[in-house]
Amino acid sequence: MNILILNMFYFPNMVGGTENSVKLLAEGLVKDGNQVAVYTNDSLTNTKDLEECFVNGVYVYRDYFHPIAKKILGKKSNIFDKVVGKLASINNVSSNKKLKNLIKDFKPNVIHTNNIMSMSFWVWRYGVKNGIKVVHTLRDYWLIDAKYTLNSSTFLIASVHRIIFRILTNIPEVVITAPSNCTLEIFRKYSFFENNKLFRVENCVDLNKYYNYKLIKEKMNLNTNSIKFIYVGRLGRYKGIDLLIKAFKEVKNPDIRLIICGSGPLELFVKNETIVDNRIIYLGQLSMEDLYEQYKIADVLVVPSVWDEPFGRIVIEGAMFGLVSIVSSNGGLKEIVMNLKNGEVYDIDTSDSIKNKIYKFMDRKVIKTYISNIDNNMEYYSLKAQIKKFKEIYEEL
């Protein structure tokens, strides 16, 4: 089967969790015996032709798009870049032409789109018109809110944005997938995809069962009273890091630590809190290798998001390293914890709820109870399981 995957970025331009998910999917489909091509807008070379390369069995075709090139190079976007980006999301004529030629040459059986804000949804109509199966995975809430996090834009701007993209995405032949039921429900709430087939296909990790079992066994053998809680992610209020720090400080136990990894607008606030409470340790933005080392020595992952996370990839990544989880009741987080049975969910609207969970997970016996469930349930989020679900969708169309 020939499968063409579209996403704004691709390896090595790993902007966020979406890029990890797309890379795993593309390479997993190759290992399953398919021919896979990826089209992106992340080339840094401004030429008329697509930049071609071959990465781990995947054919990668990179197109140039000025606003994305600036983002990769760390340059600040201006109002012109934002206008160009918005127009491109409605109709990117240059991208459409190159995609049309690529589709003719590659002859995909399936076009699988992901984050394609810089490409426009023209490719859906073109694929359907030419008898190609089209699948789209919802990775965020951009179609609902241009700032991704829901309710962050003004009412008028958000309303106009939704109307435009409801019209552009009103193609019932396209199959829609999302990593959580919560994400699908939110899009339905805003009247998107009312006539499309909807499927939940969870994000995955490239699971090494032997290594996972080894780490779980090591943590099951720990008996120390010292408990390390860890937060990983953006340092912003919508992520709840300020609420977590407040709750942690109220728990007067000298044997617990809170390790914070990440960067963002609340970085100065976090640094100041490490001075106030020396049990709080801020490590900044870490490489994946360094982050994995922190996972190995931590005990409890805390994900206190106050917005509706579309999924919560961090929870399954933590579980690979034997981490139990405390997560908020928002978004897709609770679905993961319910499937893995590796932790507990707290009510975001209840006062002292985070603090009560911290108290509970200071007991290593409680931690071990949840660790013991991970090995039995991690297969649910394996790459093999995800590939199987997507292949069933591709073949059913």
FIKETOR-184839 format. One record per atom (N, C-alpha, C, CB): z, y, x; residue in one letter. Coordinates in steps of 0.05 Angstrom, whole numbers, plus 5000, padded with zeros to 4 digits. Glycine has a CB too. Example, Ala and Ser with C-alpha at 12.3 -4.5 7.8 and 13.67 -1.06 7.14 Angstrom:
515648865264A 515649105246A 515649345264A 518149115226A 514249555257S 514349795273S 515750015258S 511449885282S 
// end
This chain:
500049765017M 500050005000M 500050255018M 502550004981M 498350445012N 498350705026N 500050905011N 495450815029N 502051015025I 503951195012I 504051465027I 506851075011I 503451675013L 503451945025L 506052085015L 500952105017L 507752155034I 510252295029I 510052585036I 512652155044I 510952755018L 510953045023L 513753155025L 509253195001L 514253315045N 516853455048N 516353695066N 519053275059N 517753915062M 517354155078M 517754105108M 519154375069M 519853945114F 520553885142F 520453585147F 523354005149F 520053515172Y 520253235180Y 521253215209Y 517553085177Y 522252985216F 523252945243F 521353045264F 523852645248F 522153205285P 524953245293P 526253495280P 525153275322P 524953615261N 526053855248N 527953775225N 523754035237N 530253685232M 532253575213M 534053795203M 533953345226M 533153925181V 534554155171V 537054075155V 532754315153V 536953855141G 539253765125G 539053475118G 539453935100G 540653405097G 540753125089G 538153025078G 542853095068G 536553205066T 533953115055T 532153005077T 532553355042T 532153135100E 530453035122E 531352765132E 530453245145E 533952715133N 534952445140N 533952235120N 538052445141N 534152315094S 533352125073S 530352065074S 534052235046S 528752275078V 525852235079V 525052075103V 524452505079V 526252115126K 525651965150K 526251665146K 527152075175K 528651615136L 529451335131L 527451205111L 532251325119L 526751345090L 524851235071L 522151175083L 524551425047L 521051365098A 518451335110A 518351095129A 517551585125A 520351085147E 520450875167E 521050605154E 522450935189E 522750605133G 523350365119G 520950245105G 525550415099G 519250415093L 516850325080L 514850205100L 515550555065L 514750325124V 513050215145V 513949935153V 513050395170V 516549905157K 517649635164K 517149435142K 520649655170K 516849535118D 516349355095D 513449275093D 517349485069D 511749375111G 508949295111G 507049495099G 508649045097G 507949745093N 506149945081N 505150135103N 507750095060N 502950265096Q 501950475113Q 502950745102Q 498750475115Q 504350895119V 505651135109V 504751385125V 508651105111V 504051595110A 503451855122A 505352065110A 500551935117A 506152255127V 507852475118V 506452745122V 510652475132V 506352905102Y 505253175104Y 507553375103Y 503153225082Y 507653565122T 509753765123T 508554045127T 511753695145T 510254245125N 509454525131N 510954625155N 509954705107N 511854455174D 513654535195D 512354555223D 515954355196D 509654585224S 508354625250S 508954905260S 505354585247S 509254915287L 509755175300L 507155285311L 511855155322L 504955145307T 502355225318T 500555325296T 500954985333T 499855585297N 498255705276N 495355655280N 498856015275N 494355435270T 491555365272T 490455285244T 491155125292T 487855265242K 486555195217K 486854905210K 483655275217K 487254745231D 487454455227D 490254355227D 485854305250D 490654125215L 493353995215L 493953885242L 493453775193L 496553915250E 497453795275E 498253505269E 499953955286E 496953325284E 497453035278E 499052905300E 494752895276E 500852725291C 502452565311C 503252305297C 504952725321C 504252115313F 504951855304F 507851805312F 503051625316F 509751785293V 512551775299V 513751525286V 514052025288V 514651335303N 515951095294N 514350945272N 518751155284N 511750935275G 510050795256G 509050965233G 511450565246G 509851215232V 509151395210V 507051605220V 511651545199V 504851635205Y 502951835212Y 503952105200Y 500151765199Y 504352305218V 505452555210V 503352775212V 507952625226V 502952925191Y 500953145191Y 502453405185Y 498753095169Y 502453575205R 504053825203R 502154065198R 505753875228R 502754215177D 501354465171D 503054705179D 500654475140D 501854925184Y 503255165192Y 503855345168Y 501755325213Y 506355435165F 507055615144F 509055815157F 508355475119F 508256065158H 509756265174H 512756285167H 508556535169H 513556305142P 516456325136P 518056075147P 516856345107P 516855835146I 518255605156I 518355605186I 516855345146I 516255685199A 516255705228A 518455895238A 513455805239A 518756115224K 520956305231K 523656185228K 520756565214K 523956025207K 526555895202K 527155695224K 526555745175K 525155535233I 525555345254I 526255475280I 523055165258I 525055705285L 525555855310L 528056025308L 523156035315L 529556015286G 532056165283G 531756455278G 533656125308G 529356545269K 528856825263K 529656885234K 525956895269K 530557125230K 531457205203K 529057275185K 533257455205K 529157175161S 527057225141S 527257505131S 527157025118S 524957635126N 524957895113N 523857875085N 523258095130N 523658105072I 522758105044I 519857995041I 522958385032I 518258055061F 515457955061F 515457655061F 513858065085F 517057535078D 517157235080D 518057115053D 519157155102D 519957245040K 520957145014K 518757154993K 523357295006K 517257374993V 515057404973V 512957194978V 513857694974V 512257165004V 510156965011V 511156685003V 509556975041V 513656625008G 514756365001G 514756314971G 517556345011G 515356514955K 515356484926K 512556444916K 516656734913K 510656594926L 507856564918L 506756294925L 506056784930L 507556194949A 506655934958A 507655714940A 507455874987A 510155744930S 511255544912S 509855524886S 514255594908S 508555744878I 506955754854I 504155644858I 506856034842I 502955734880N 500255634887N 499655704916N 498055764868N 499855494934N 499155534962N 496355434967N 501255374981N 494455624965V 491555554967V 490855414993V 489855804963V 491955515015S 491355395041S 492355115043S 492555575064S 494855075035S 496054805035S 494554615017S 498954815027S 493754714993N 492254544974N 489754434986N 491654704949N 488254605000K 485754525011K 486054305032K 484254775024K 488054345050K 488554145071K 489653885060K 490554255092K 491353905039L 492353665026L 490153515012L 494553745006L 488353655000K 486053524986K 484453365006K 484253734972K 483853475029N 482353335050N 483953095060N 481653525073N 486553125064L 488252905074L 488252675054L 491053005080L 488552745029I 488552535008I 485952385007I 489152664980I 483752525010K 481152395010K 480852205034K 478852605011K 481952285057D 481752115081D 483651885081D 482152285106D 486151935073F 488251735074F 488151535050F 491051865075F 487151635028K 486851475003K 489451344995K 484751255008K 491551504989P 494151394981P 494051254954P 496251604981P 495551034951N 496050914925N 498251074911N 496850624928N 500051194927V 502351334916V 502751594931V 504951164917V 503251814917I 504052064929I 506952104921I 502252314920I 508752124941H 511552154936H 512552424947H 513251914949H 513152604929T 513952874937T 516952904937T 512653084919T 517853084954N 520753134956N 521153434954N 521953024983N 522153564975N 522453854974N 519753974982N 524653954994N 518254084962I 515554184967I 515254474958I 513554004953I 517354634961M 517254914952M 515155074965M 519955044956M 514455004990S 512455155005S 509555055000S 513055145035S 509254844984M 506654714980M 505454764952M 506854424985M 507054804933S 506354834904S 506054554891S 503755004901S 506254554865F 506054304850F 503254234842F 507854324825F 501354374854W 498554314850W 497954014856W 496754494867W 499353914876V 498853634885V 499453434863V 500453574911V 501353494846W 501953314823W 499453294805W 504353414807W 498453524798R 496153524779R 493753394792R 495453814771R 493353444818Y 491053324832Y 491353024834Y 490853444860Y 493752934840G 494252644842G 493752504815G 497052594851G 494952614794V 494652494767V 491652494759V 496352644747V 490352714763K 487452744755K 485752534769K 486453024762K 486552454794N 484952264809N 486051984809N 484752364838N 487751934789G 488751654785G 490651554806G 486451474784G 491951744821I 493951664841I 496751674828I 493751844866I 498351474834K 501151474824K 502751694838K 502451194828K 504151854822V 505752074833V 508752034826V 504752344823V 510352044847V 513252024844V 514552264857V 514451754857V 516552384844H 517952614856H 520952554857H 517452874840H 522152604880T 525052574882T 526452844883T 525852404907T 528352884864L 529853134863L 532053124885L 531153174834L 531853294904R 533753294927R 535753524924R 532253324953R 535153724907D 536953954903D 536354074876D 536654164926D 537354324871Y 537054454845Y 535154694846Y 539754534834Y 533454694866W 531754934870W 530054994846W 529954884894W 529154804831L 527454864808L 529055004786L 526354604796L 531654974786I 533455104767I 534455374777I 535854924760I 535055384803D 536255624815D 535055654843D 539355604817D 533655874848A 532355924873A 534255924897A 530856184873A 536855954892K 538755944914K 540155674916K 540956164909K 539055474901Y 539755194905Y 542455104892Y 539855134933Y 544455274890T 547155184883T 547855214854T 549055324900T 546055294837L 546555334808L 548255584803L 547855084795L 547355754785N 548855994777N 549356194799N 551455904765N 547756184821S 548156384842S 546256614840S 547756244870S 544056584824S 542256804819S 543056954794S 539256694816S 542057204791T 542657354767T 541357214743T 541657644769T 542357264719F 541357124695F 538357174691F 542957224671F 537457424694L 534657484690L 532857334710L 534157784691L 533557364736I 531957234757I 531956934753I 533157294785I 534256814747A 534456524743A 532756434719A 537356434740A 532856594698S 531356524674S 528356524678S 532156714651S 527356734692V 524556754697V 523656524716V 523857024710V 525356474736H 524756254755H 524555984741H 527056234777H 526355934723R 526355674708R 523855654690R 528855644691R 523155864677I 520855864659I 518355794674I 520556134644I 518055924698I 515655884714I 515455584722I 515656054739I 517655474732F 517555204743F 517754984722F 519755174763F 518755054698R 518554864676R 515554824669R 520054964651R 514055044669I 511255034663I 509754874685I 510055314660I 510254944710L 508754824733L 509354524736L 509454974758L 511754444728T 512554164731T 512254004705T 515354144741T 511054114685N 510753974660N 508353794661N 510454184636N 508753574676I 506653374679I 507953104674I 505253394708I 507853014649P 509352774641P 508652514656P 509052724612P 506252504668E 505452264683E 506952224709E 502452274689E 508252434719V 509752414744V 512452284739V 510152704756V 513152084755V 515751954752V 517752104769V 515551654762V 520052154757I 522152314770I 524452134778I 523152544751I 525352154803T 527752014812T 529752214823T 526951804833T 532252134823A 534352294835A 536552104845A 535652494814A 538052194865P 540052014877P 542551974860P 540852124903P 542852124838S 545252084821S 544452134792S 547552274830S 545952014774N 545652074745N 546252364739N 547351884728N 548252474753C 549052744749C 546752934752C 551352824768C 545152894774T 542853074779T 540853054756T 541552994806T 540252814747L 538352774725L 539352914700L 537852474720L 541952894695E 543153014671E 542953314672E 546052924667E 543353434695I 543253724698I 540453824693I 544253804726I 538453684703F 535753774698F 534953744669F 533753614715F 535953534656R 535453514627R 536853734612R 536453234617R 539253804621K 540754024608K 539154284608K 543454064622K 537654334629Y 535954574631Y 533154524622Y 535954674660Y 532654314607S 530154254594S 527854204613S 529354484576S 528454074635F 526353974653F 525853684648F 527154024683F 523353604652F 522453324652F 523253174626F 523753184676F 522953304604E 523753184578E 521952954570E 523753394556E 519452944581N 517552734573N 516852544596N 515052854562N 518352564618N 517852404642N 519652154643N 518152564668N 518751954657K 520451724663K 522451804685K 518851474671K 524951744681L 527051824700L 528451574711L 529152014687L 528851574737F 530251354750F 532351454770F 528251164764F 534551324772R 536551384793R 535951194817R 539451344783R 535451314840V 535051164865V 536851294885V 532051154874V 539051164892E 541051274910E 539951324938E 543551104911E 540951524951N 540451554980N 541651324995N 541551834990N 540851295020C 541751055035C 542451125063C 539650845034C 543550925077V 543950935106V 542750695118V 547050955113V 541950715143D 540850485158D 543250315167D 539050575182D 544050135151L 546649995154L 546449775175L 547549885128L 548349785194N 548849565213N 551349415204N 549049665243N 551049205189K 553349075177K 555348975197K 552348845160K 554348875219Y 556248775240Y 557949005251Y 554748635263Y 556649225257Y 558049455268Y 560049575247Y 556149675278Y 559049585222N 560749685201N 563249515197N 559149695174N 562849255198Y 565149065195Y 567049095218Y 564148775193Y 566049135242K 567649165266K 569549405264K 565949185292K 568349635255L 569949875252L 572049855230L 568150115247L 571249725209I 573149675187I 575549505196I 571749545163I 574949295211K 577049115221K 578949265240K 575748885236K 577849445257E 579449605275E 581349785260E 577749765294E 580349905238K 582050095223K 584049945206K 580250275205K 583349705198M 585249535183M 587649455200M 583849295171M 587249455226N 589349365245N 591149595254N 588149235269N 590449845246L 592050075254L 594750075238L 590550345249L 596850155252N 599450165238N 600950435243N 601149945248N 599650625257T 600950875262T 601351045237T 599251035283T 603351215237N 603851395215N 602151655217N 606851475214N 600851695239S 599151925243S 596551895228S 598651985273S 596052065208I 593652045191I 591852285196I 594452025161I 589252225202K 587352445207K 585452465184K 585752385233K 585552695170F 583752765149F 581452925162F 585152935126F 578952885152I 576653025164I 574953145142I 575052825181I 574053395147Y 572053535130Y 569553575147Y 573253805119Y 567253515136V 564653555150V 562753695131V 563553275159V 561653915140G 559754055123G 559754355126G 560253985094G 558254485108R 558054775108R 560754905103R 555954865088R 561355115117L 563855255113L 563355485093L 565055365140L 563255415068G 562755615047G 564655555023G 559855605038G 565055755007R 566955724984R 565955514964R 567355984970R 563255494961Y 562155304942Y 562655014951Y 559155344938Y 563354984977K 564054714988K 567054664985K 563154695017K 568654864978G 571454814973G 573154804998G 571854574958G 572154885021I 573754855046I 576255035045I 572054935070I 576055265033D 578455435030D 580655305013D 577655715018D 579855164992L 581755034975L 583054794989L 580454934949L 581454655005L 582554435021L 584654525041L 580354285035L 584054745055I 585954845075I 588554935062I 584655075091I 588255075039K 590655165024K 592354935016K 589755324999K 591154725006A 592654484997A 593954345021A 590854284982A 592454325043F 593454185067F 595854325078F 591254165088F 595854595079K 598054745090K 600654705073K 597355035091K 600254645048E 602654615030E 603954345034E 601754645001E 602554155048V 603753895053V 605153905080V 601453675053V 607753895079K 609353935104K 609953665117K 612054085097K 607953575131N 608353315145N 607153355173N 606853075130N 608853345194P 607853385222P 606053165232P 610253415240P 605852945219D 604252715229D 601352715219D 605552465221D 600652915203I 597852915192I 596253135206I 597852955162I 593653095208R 591753285220R 589353325201R 590853195248R 588253565202L 585753625187L 583653705208L 586153845165L 581653545212I 579453595230I 577153715214I 578553345246I 576153955223I 574054085208I 571554105226I 574954365199I 569354015216C 566754015231C 564654155214C 565853725239C 563454355225G 561354495210G 561254795218G 561754465180G 559454945204S 559255225209S 558555365183S 557155295231S 558755625182G 558155765157G 559656025155G 558655595134G 559356155132P 560556425128P 563656435130P 559756535102P 564956215126L 567956215127L 568956115155L 569056035106L 567256125175E 568056025201E 570356185213E 565656045220E 570356455210L 572556615220L 575156555206L 571956915218L 574956515179F 577256445163F 578456175173F 576556415133F 576755985179V 577755725188V 579055745215V 575355525190V 577855895233K 578955935260K 581756065258K 577156115277K 582056265240N 584656395237N 586756195226N 584356635217N 585956015208E 587755815197E 588755625218E 586455665174E 587155565239T 588055395260T 590255515277T 585655315279T 590355785277I 592555925291I 595055915274I 591756225296I 594755945248V 597055935230V 598355665229V 596256025202V 596655455228D 597655175226D 596255005248D 597055055198D 597754925268N 596454785291N 595754495284N 598354785314N 596354405260R 595454145251R 592454145243R 597154045228R 591354395239I 588554425231I 586954465257I 588254665212I 584954295261I 583254305285I 580354355278I 583554025301I 579254575289Y 576454645283Y 574754575307Y 576254945276Y 572754415303L 570954315324L 568254445324L 570754025323L 567654605303G 564954735302G 562854545292G 564254845328G 560354625296Q 558054465289Q 557554255311Q 555454635284Q 557653995304L 557353785323L 554653645322L 559553585319L 553853535345S 551453365345S 552153115329S 550553295374S 550152955321M 550752715306M 552352515323M 548052575298M 551752505349E 553252315366E 556252395367E 552152325395E 556852655370D 559552745372D 560952715345D 559753035381D 559452765323L 560552735296L 561352445291L 558652825275L 559652255300Y 560251975296Y 562851895311Y 557951795306Y 563352015334E 565751965349E 568252055333E 565752105377E 567952285319Q 570152375302Q 570652195278Q 569552665293Q 568452095267Y 568751895245Y 570351655254Y 565951815235Y 569851565278K 571251325288K 574251365290K 570151255316K 575151605296I 578051645300I 579451765275I 578551835324I 577851845255A 578951955231A 579751725211A 576952145217A 581251795191D 582251605171D 581151665143D 585251595170D 581151915135V 580551995108V 578552225108V 583052075092V 576252185095L 574252395091L 574952545065L 571352285090L 574952815067V 575452975043V 572953135037V 577953155046V 571953115012V 569653265003V 570453424978V 567153074997V 571353674982P 572453834960P 570554014946P 574753994971P 568053944944S 565954124933S 566754224905S 563253974932S 566254494902V 566654614875V 564054654860V 568154884878V 561854574873W 559254574859W 558354294854W 557054734875W 556254254839D 555353984832D 553553874854D 553853984805D 554753734873E 553153604894E 551153414882E 555053454915E 548553434889P 546653254877P 547252964884P 543853324887P 548452914907F 549152644915F 551852644931F 546952524933F 551752694956G 554152684973G 553852474995G 556552614956G 551652505010R 550952315031R 553252275051R 548452405046R 554752485055I 556952465074I 558952245068I 558452735075I 559252175043V 561151965035V 560151695045V 561551965004V 557551635041I 556651375051I 556451365081I 553851305038I 555851595094E 555851595123E 558651545133E 554851875133E 560651665121G 563451625129G 564251335125G 565251805113G 563451215102A 564150935097A 563050745118A 563050855069A 560750815130M 559650655151M 561550625175M 556950765161M 563250835177F 565250835199F 568050765189F 565251105213F 568250645166G 570750555156G 572550775145G 572250415177G 571250995136L 572851225125L 573151185095L 571551485131L 575651225085V 576051235057V 575751535049V 578951135049V 575351585023S 574651855015S 576351964992S 571751855006S 576852224994I 577852384971I 575752574964I 580652534979I 574752564939V 572452744931V 573152884905V 569952574928V 571853114901S 572153264876S 570653124854S 571253554880S 571253194830S 569953074807S 567253194801S 571753104782S 566253374817N 563653504812N 561253354823N 563753784824N 559053364808G 556553254818G 556552954821G 555853384843G 554952864841G 554552574845G 556652444862G 551852534857G 558552594872L 560552484890L 562152254877L 562552704898L 562952304852K 564652094839K 563151834834K 565552204811K 560451854831E 558851604827E 558951434852E 555951674821E 558851564876I 558951414901I 561651274904I 558451594925I 563751424900V 566451304904V 566951084883V 568651524901V 565851114859M 566150894839M 564750644848M 565150994812M 562350684861N 560850444870N 562050314894N 557950524875N 562850484914L 563950374938L 566850284935L 563750584960L 568250404915K 571150354912K 572650404938K 571550054902K 571850624951N 573050684977N 574850934977N 570950714998N 575751014953G 577351254952G 577951334924G 576051474967G 578751594921E 579451694895E 578151964889E 582451714893E 577852024864V 576752274854V 578952444843V 574452214832V 578852704849Y 580852884837Y 579553084819Y 582453034860Y 580953174799D 579953364780D 579953644792D 581653354754D 577553754794I 577254014807I 578654234791I 574354084809I 579154194765D 580354404749D 583454374747D 579154384721D 584554174760T 587454134758T 588854234783T 588053834754T 590754414778S 592354524800S 593754304816S 594354734789S 593854334842D 595254154860D 593953884862D 598154114851D 591553844851S 590253574851S 589553484879S 587853574834S 588453674896I 587853594924I 590453524939I 586253814939I 592353684935K 594953644949K 596153374942K 596953874943K 596053304917N 597153044908N 595752814921N 597053024878N 593052834924K 591552624937K 592252604967K 588552674934K 592652834980I 593352835008I 596052695012I 593553125019I 597952754994Y 600552614995Y 600152314993Y 602352714972Y 598452234974K 598051944969K 596851804993K 596251904944K 594851945006F 593351815028F 594751855055F 590551925029F 597151965055M 598751965079M 599951685084M 601052175077M 599851515064D 600851245067D 598551055076D 601951145039D 598950945100R 596750775111R 596250525095R 597450695140R 598250435080K 597850205063K 595850275041K 600450115050K 595950515030V 593950605010V 591150615023V 594750884999V 591050725047I 588450735061I 587250465064I 588750875088I 588850275073K 587850005078K 586949865053K 590049835091K 588149935030T 587349815005T 584349894999T 589149914982T 583750145004Y 580950234999Y 579050155021Y 580950534996Y 579950145046I 578150055068I 577149775062I 579650065095I 578849605051S 578049325047S 575749295027S 580449175037S 575249505011N 573049484992N 570349555003N 573649664968N 570349695026I 567749815036I 565749595043I 568349985061I 566649395059D 564749195068D 563349045045D 566148985085D 564749005023N 563548865000N 561449034985N 565748774982N 561649294988N 560049464970N 557949644985N 561849644955N 557949645011M 556149815026M 553249745022M 556849805056M 552649495016E 549949405013E 548549554991E 549849105007E 550049664972Y 549049814950Y 547450064960Y 551349904931Y 548350164983Y 547050404994Y 545450345020Y 549150615000Y 544650095023S 543050025046S 540150105043S 543149715051S 538750145065L 535950215065L 534349995050L 534850245093L 535049745054K 533649525041K 533749545011K 534849255050K 536149625000A 536449654972A 534749884961A 539449694964A 534650104976Q 533150334967Q 530150274967Q 533750574985Q 529150144989I 526350084990I 525549904967I 525649945017I 527249714961K 526649534938K 526349684912K 528849324936K 528149884907K 527950034882K 525450204881K 530450214880K 524850344904F 522450504904F 519850344901F 522250674929F 519750104914K 517449934911K 517049844882K 517649694929K 519249784869E 519049704840E 517949934824E 521749624830E 518650184830I 517650414816I 514650454822I 519250664823I 513950444848Y 511150474856Y 509350274842Y 510850444886Y 510250024841E 508649804831E 508549794800E 509649534841E 510549914788E 510749924758E 508850124747E 513549974749E 508250334762L 506750564751L 503850474743L 506550794772L 
// end
